[in-house]
């Protein structure tokens, strides 16, 4: 009996230590992602800002949004900049809306990079890659549907302007909310940066190494923490219905002010088999809504024009969900495409790298270059 009690105590202690390990690994995982984002931003941020103000063509603006967000590794950063440019008169609302649509596609690059951390692990990689690319395909599909409608009828611009006119004249200065999670992660990333003596390349490499090591630890610890119990918790409470998953994704993204972080966090859970693709899908849609809050908060410090631009981002994501999600035949397209590309990727490990390069770098750069000539 005493032996059983001692065993139970040890079991609880080990479980507690493993949970602490998951929390620490998750924190360092987020620090790694933030470091990767900051390093890329240092290398490409000025270039992205310059590119963002170089066109009045809506089609080119769409790809500028993709490229700028790929370089910034954050749609929140891109849309906040766009909002500021609209307020300052450097960009019209008509020019801002396609860029915002592009930012929605560009923001998915981070979780796709994270999924490559599973590349040597067979079915684990297949699940992780599908979980990351389902977000890509939904956002691409949303743009394919809504972009031509917006260019023809200007529904987002009219709805945003209408709501702005109804609610606001001039918006008074307000304090922008700073997430404590975001502050903690930013502090950790700065410590990593200090180790690299402000060398951007070394900073990016070290951040990638940290991200992938922590990814490995999270998956290992989750598996050892009796995976079925973790699955039951998610199934019964957080991801029981699509609506719950969507709301959780939205509020988590609002709390950390980054859809890149919240969608990347879910990739290891998919890889470990804790969550299915159909459970993850609505969560990523919630992240799409949640990420619009940063630009809305940024616009509070500017004026009504800036807030109207921020509204357009929110309306775009709500409209995309309203069009795509309710109809099963349309809703299943991103899921089936994600499953297809993950099947292809598991047979050829170069596919994910080629996919990332073509979608997020080559196509946007080519179209922007051709548009500039």
Phi, psi and omega per residue, in radians:
X1 nan -0.783 3.128
X2 -1.110 -0.718 3.116
X3 -1.068 -0.698 3.138
X4 -1.119 -0.755 3.127
X5 -1.096 -0.769 3.115
X6 -1.085 -0.710 3.129
X7 -1.089 -0.757 -3.137
X8 -1.103 -0.709 3.120
X9 -1.103 -0.793 3.123
X10 -1.093 -0.706 3.128
X11 -1.068 -0.760 3.133
X12 -1.150 -0.719 3.131
X13 -1.108 -0.767 3.127
X14 -1.100 -0.748 3.119
X15 -1.084 -0.759 3.127
X16 -1.075 -0.768 3.129
X17 -1.131 -0.638 3.100
X18 -1.158 -0.691 3.107
X19 -1.109 -0.749 3.067
X20 -1.059 -0.680 3.111
X21 -1.085 -0.722 3.103
X22 -1.101 -0.769 -3.130
X23 -1.093 -0.785 3.132
X24 -1.133 -0.792 -3.130
X25 -1.100 -0.666 3.124
X26 -1.150 -0.728 3.106
X27 -1.074 -0.832 -3.132
X28 -1.176 -0.554 3.049
X29 -1.060 -0.797 3.121
X30 -1.166 -0.643 3.075
X31 -1.087 -0.740 3.110
X32 -1.071 -0.767 3.116
X33 -1.111 -0.754 3.124
X34 -1.101 -0.713 3.113
X35 -1.103 -0.753 3.088
X36 -1.042 -0.800 3.132
X37 -1.068 -0.815 -3.107
X38 -1.149 -0.745 3.139
X39 -1.083 -0.778 3.116
X40 -1.154 -0.666 3.125
X41 -1.083 -0.719 3.108
X42 -1.088 -0.677 -3.119
X43 -1.303 -0.696 -2.991
X44 -2.054 -0.019 -3.052
X45 -1.047 -0.841 -3.127
X46 -1.123 -0.681 3.105
X47 -1.089 -0.759 -3.130
X48 -1.090 -0.747 3.132
X49 -1.086 -0.706 3.134
X50 -1.130 -0.817 -3.118
X51 -1.072 -0.660 -3.070
X52 -1.073 -0.396 -3.082
X53 -1.884 0.394 -3.009
X54 -1.880 0.057 -3.077
X55 -2.508 2.694 3.007
X56 -2.049 0.014 3.130
X57 -1.418 2.103 -3.084
X58 -1.031 -0.657 -3.128
X59 -1.152 -0.759 3.089
X60 -1.145 -0.701 3.135
X61 -1.030 -0.630 3.111
X62 -1.027 -0.804 -3.099
X63 -1.347 -0.450 3.006
X64 -1.112 -0.715 3.096
X65 -1.052 -0.711 3.119
X66 -1.136 -0.873 -3.075
X67 -1.149 -0.783 -3.127
X68 -1.052 -0.732 -3.118
X69 -1.252 -0.567 3.051
X70 -1.107 -0.721 3.131
X71 -1.246 -0.685 3.134
X72 -1.395 -0.353 -3.056
X73 1.016 0.563 -3.120
X74 -2.895 2.061 3.063
X75 -1.230 -0.488 3.101
X76 -1.069 -0.756 3.121
X77 -1.122 -0.819 -3.123
X78 -1.072 -0.862 -3.085
X79 -1.187 -0.585 3.073
X80 -1.129 -0.703 3.074
X81 -1.118 -0.754 3.131
X82 -1.053 -0.789 3.118
X83 -1.016 -0.771 3.111
X84 -1.119 -0.676 3.132
X85 -1.187 -0.650 3.082
X86 -1.128 -0.769 3.129
X87 -1.077 -0.670 -3.109
X88 -1.447 -0.057 3.106
X89 1.471 0.087 -3.135
X90 -1.379 -0.242 -3.083
X91 -2.553 2.383 3.094
X92 -1.452 2.826 3.094
X93 -1.096 -0.655 3.109
X94 -1.079 -0.626 3.117
X95 -1.385 -0.491 -3.091
X96 -1.278 -0.659 -3.035
X97 -1.067 -0.818 3.074
X98 -1.075 -0.631 3.099
X99 -1.095 -0.707 3.123
X100 -1.114 -0.697 3.070
X101 -1.068 -0.758 3.108
X102 -1.103 -0.662 3.116
X103 -1.054 -0.599 3.109
X104 -1.105 -0.591 3.091
X105 -1.346 -0.801 -3.084
X106 -1.052 -0.528 -3.059
X107 -1.181 -0.330 -3.087
X108 -1.386 -0.108 -3.072
X109 -1.099 -0.623 -3.048
X110 -1.116 -0.853 -3.106
X111 -1.211 -0.434 3.063
X112 -1.235 -0.674 3.057
X113 -1.086 -0.767 -3.132
X114 -1.046 -0.699 -3.113
X115 -1.082 -0.460 -3.140
X116 -1.168 -0.332 3.054
X117 -1.070 -0.314 3.130
X118 -1.696 0.115 -2.868
X119 -1.016 -0.477 -3.122
X120 -1.665 0.296 -3.017
X121 -2.111 0.632 2.966
X122 0.917 -2.081 -3.078
X123 -1.109 -0.504 3.086
X124 -1.073 -0.767 3.103
X125 -1.149 -0.719 3.137
X126 -0.996 -0.809 3.138
X127 -1.161 -0.740 -3.111
X128 -1.160 -0.752 -3.113
X129 -1.171 -0.692 3.087
X130 -1.110 -0.720 -3.135
X131 -1.115 -0.584 -3.133
X132 -1.410 -0.694 -3.056
X133 -1.378 -0.301 3.091
X134 -1.088 -0.563 3.077
X135 -1.189 -0.739 3.081
X136 -0.987 -0.922 -3.023
X137 -1.166 -0.619 3.091
X138 -1.119 -0.810 -3.094
X139 -1.181 -0.639 3.068
X140 -1.132 -0.767 3.128
X141 -1.088 -0.715 3.119
X142 -1.050 -0.752 3.135
X143 -1.173 -0.752 3.133
X144 -1.024 -0.617 -3.133
X145 -1.413 -0.844 -2.944
X146 -1.499 -0.554 -3.102
X147 -0.975 -0.920 3.134
X148 -1.105 -0.590 3.103
X149 -1.131 -0.754 -3.131
X150 -1.153 -0.721 -3.138
X151 -1.155 -0.510 -3.126
X152 -1.488 -0.790 -3.000
X153 -1.976 -0.288 3.138
X154 1.087 0.662 -3.034
X155 -1.167 -0.674 3.134
X156 -1.168 -0.750 3.131
X157 -1.098 -0.774 -3.131
X158 -1.158 -0.757 -3.134
X159 -1.138 -0.744 -3.131
X160 -1.163 -0.775 3.131
X161 -1.124 -0.721 3.136
X162 -1.080 -0.785 3.135
X163 -1.181 -0.698 3.109
X164 -1.071 -0.743 3.130
X165 -1.143 -0.683 -3.124
X166 -1.178 -0.721 -3.006
X167 -1.640 -0.604 -2.936
X168 -2.305 2.589 2.870
X169 -1.801 -1.661 3.007
X170 -1.796 2.388 -3.124
X171 -1.646 2.249 -3.122
X172 -1.271 2.726 3.141
X173 -1.120 2.356 3.130
X174 -2.344 2.740 3.127
X175 -1.343 2.198 3.112
X176 -1.309 2.322 -3.133
X177 -1.169 2.286 3.077
X178 -1.957 1.977 -3.118
X179 -1.139 2.288 3.092
X180 -1.096 -0.577 3.090
X181 -1.114 -0.791 3.141
X182 -1.084 -0.707 3.119
X183 -1.084 -0.796 -3.113
X184 -1.104 -0.742 3.132
X185 -1.168 -0.713 3.120
X186 -1.083 -0.720 3.114
X187 -1.065 -0.802 3.133
X188 -1.058 -0.733 3.141
X189 -1.124 -0.617 3.121
X190 -1.158 -0.611 3.107
X191 -1.150 -0.707 3.103
X192 -1.126 -0.724 -3.133
X193 -1.095 -0.672 -3.117
X194 -1.138 -0.539 3.117
X195 -1.152 -0.556 -3.080
X196 -1.544 0.097 3.127
X197 0.946 0.726 3.080
X198 1.046 0.435 3.026
X199 -1.541 1.971 -3.023
X200 -1.059 -0.728 -3.119
X201 -1.123 -0.806 3.122
X202 -1.103 -0.673 3.128
X203 -1.085 -0.775 3.134
X204 -1.137 -0.780 -3.116
X205 -1.094 -0.819 -3.137
X206 -1.108 -0.682 3.114
X207 -1.107 -0.725 3.111
X208 -1.112 -0.769 3.130
X209 -1.051 -0.824 3.129
X210 -1.053 -0.792 -3.123
X211 -1.020 -0.829 -3.075
X212 -1.247 -0.643 3.096
X213 -1.128 -0.782 -3.139
X214 -1.155 -0.620 3.075
X215 -1.032 -0.807 3.134
X216 -1.071 -0.776 -3.130
X217 -1.130 -0.743 -3.127
X218 -1.042 -0.827 -3.122
X219 -1.098 -0.784 -3.130
X220 -1.080 -0.818 -3.105
X221 -1.179 -0.683 3.109
X222 -1.092 -0.710 3.133
X223 -1.142 -0.693 -3.109
X224 -1.309 -0.290 3.129
X225 -1.508 0.650 -3.129
X226 0.948 1.505 -3.039
X227 -0.925 -0.659 -3.096
X228 -1.092 -0.659 3.122
X229 -1.138 -0.692 3.104
X230 -1.123 -0.755 3.126
X231 -1.058 -0.778 -3.140
X232 -1.062 -0.742 3.130
X233 -1.034 -0.842 3.140
X234 -1.153 -0.744 -3.114
X235 -1.116 -0.714 -3.050
X236 -1.433 -0.518 -2.993
X237 -1.997 -1.001 -2.963
X238 -1.552 -0.792 -3.036
X239 -1.952 0.456 -3.104
X240 -1.075 -0.716 3.082
X241 -2.190 2.828 3.113
X242 -1.070 -0.669 -3.127
X243 -1.105 -0.740 3.115
X244 -1.092 -0.754 3.119
X245 -1.071 -0.755 3.134
X246 -1.093 -0.807 -3.126
X247 -1.120 -0.725 3.123
X248 -1.084 -0.794 3.108
X249 -1.063 -0.686 -3.128
X250 -1.163 -0.880 -3.077
X251 -1.234 -0.596 3.087
X252 -1.142 -0.713 3.123
X253 -1.161 -0.686 3.084
X254 -1.084 -0.698 -3.080
X255 -1.210 -0.612 3.139
X256 -1.783 -0.117 3.089
X257 1.006 0.685 3.094
X258 -2.832 2.015 3.078
X259 -1.250 -0.476 3.095
X260 -1.033 -0.740 -3.134
X261 -1.197 -0.845 -3.049
X262 -1.189 -0.636 3.113
X263 -1.321 -0.538 3.091
X264 -1.226 -0.581 3.138
X265 -1.076 -0.539 -3.051
X266 -1.427 -0.322 -3.090
X267 -1.076 -0.810 3.095
X268 -1.069 -0.605 3.122
X269 -1.154 -0.649 3.079
X270 -1.176 -0.784 3.130
X271 -1.037 -0.690 -3.137
X272 -1.318 -0.152 3.135
X273 1.463 0.204 3.141
X274 -1.251 -0.667 -3.115
X275 -2.150 2.523 3.104
X276 -1.575 2.900 -3.133
X277 -1.088 -0.668 -3.140
X278 -1.210 -0.459 3.060
X279 -1.346 -0.641 -3.086
X280 -1.263 -0.619 -3.046
X281 -0.920 -0.967 3.132
X282 -1.112 -0.532 3.092
X283 -1.055 -0.739 3.140
X284 -1.182 -0.533 3.093
X285 -1.199 -0.654 3.055
X286 -1.101 -0.665 3.092
X287 -1.102 -0.634 3.085
X288 -1.048 -0.706 3.116
X289 -1.243 -0.788 -3.090
X290 -1.063 -0.595 -3.085
X291 -1.206 -0.320 3.135
X292 -1.273 -0.291 -3.064
X293 -1.174 -0.606 -3.126
X294 -1.044 -0.798 3.123
X295 -1.153 -0.635 3.089
X296 -1.107 -0.745 3.100
X297 -1.134 -0.730 3.116
X298 -1.076 -0.665 -3.100
X299 -1.182 -0.410 3.125
X300 -1.091 -0.455 -3.133
X301 -1.533 -0.002 -3.069
X302 -1.990 -1.873 -3.127
X303 -2.632 -3.061 -3.085
X304 -1.090 -0.617 3.132
X305 -1.066 -0.755 3.125
X306 -1.115 -0.705 -3.129
X307 -1.158 -0.632 3.091
X308 -1.061 -0.745 3.097
X309 -1.085 -0.702 3.116
X310 -1.165 -0.670 3.088
X311 -1.020 -0.657 -3.086
X312 -1.084 -0.591 3.104
X313 -1.163 -0.794 3.113
X314 -1.077 -0.824 -3.115
X315 -1.122 -0.637 3.113
X316 -1.046 -0.835 -3.110
X317 -1.197 -0.670 3.104
X318 -1.145 -0.744 3.133
X319 -1.121 -0.730 3.130
X320 -1.051 -0.792 3.119
X321 -1.132 -0.741 -3.139
X322 -1.092 -0.589 -3.137
X323 -1.421 -0.793 -2.958
X324 -1.527 -0.798 -2.936
X325 -1.235 -0.686 -3.043
X326 -1.152 -0.395 -3.067
X327 -1.773 1.912 -3.055
X328 -0.896 -0.728 -3.099
X329 -1.080 -0.654 3.123
X330 -1.411 -0.721 -3.116
X331 -1.024 -0.611 -3.066
X332 -1.360 -0.209 -3.113
X333 -1.070 -0.901 3.110
X334 -1.048 -0.640 -3.140
X335 -1.141 -0.805 -3.115
X336 -1.161 -0.677 3.101
X337 -1.138 -0.704 3.122
X338 -1.133 -0.720 3.111
X339 -1.151 -0.681 3.138
X340 -1.124 -0.847 -3.077
X341 -1.211 -0.515 3.097
X342 -1.247 -0.572 3.048
X343 -1.124 -0.733 3.121
X344 -1.171 -0.759 -3.078
X345 -1.129 -0.563 -3.116
X346 -1.241 -0.390 3.115
X347 -1.497 -0.500 -3.132
X348 -2.395 1.916 -3.020
X349 -1.264 -0.159 3.075
X350 -1.425 -0.322 -3.088
X351 -0.984 -0.834 -3.133
X352 -1.041 -0.682 3.137
X353 -1.163 -0.793 3.127
X354 -1.089 -0.759 3.135
X355 -1.017 -0.856 3.123
X356 -1.035 -0.842 -3.088
X357 -1.109 -0.818 -3.087
X358 -1.160 -0.856 -3.053
X359 -1.201 -0.763 -2.965
X360 -1.737 -0.331 -3.106
X361 -2.084 -1.040 -2.986
X362 -1.102 -0.931 -3.109
X363 -1.082 -0.887 3.117
X364 -1.030 -0.796 -3.125
X365 -1.085 -0.734 -3.137
X366 -1.092 -0.838 -3.099
X367 -1.162 -0.700 3.109
X368 -1.130 -0.742 -3.142
X369 -1.117 -0.786 3.121
X370 -1.128 -0.636 3.128
X371 -1.212 -0.472 -3.132
X372 -1.404 -0.229 -3.107
X373 -1.624 nan nan
